Amino acid sequence: MYEDKLIAIYFFICEKYGEELKYVCKRFSNIAVPDFTDEEVLTIYFFSMIEERRFRISEMHRFAKRYLGSWFPS
C-alpha cells in the first residue's frame, strides 16, 4: 500500500514542479551530474515525513537506504 503513496507523491512533485526545480533549488553538492533527480530527493523527503514521521535528514537517509533502495537505487 505504501508503494501507491510513494508513487502518488512522486507524480505530484513531477506534475507540480516539473523542470522548474533545477532553477529554484540549489543542490549543496560538488557533483555536477548526480545519479538521482531533484524529484526523487523531494519524494523521499516528503514520504519520510508524511508516512514515517522522520524529521531529521539522518533518519530519512537511513530509512531510504534500508527500505527504499529498490525504488531509488542511486
Secondary structure, DSSP 4 states (H G I P E B T S, - for coil): -HHHHHHHHHHHHHHHHGGGHHHH-----S-SS-SS-HHHHHHHHHHHHHHH---SHHHHHHHHHHHSTTT---
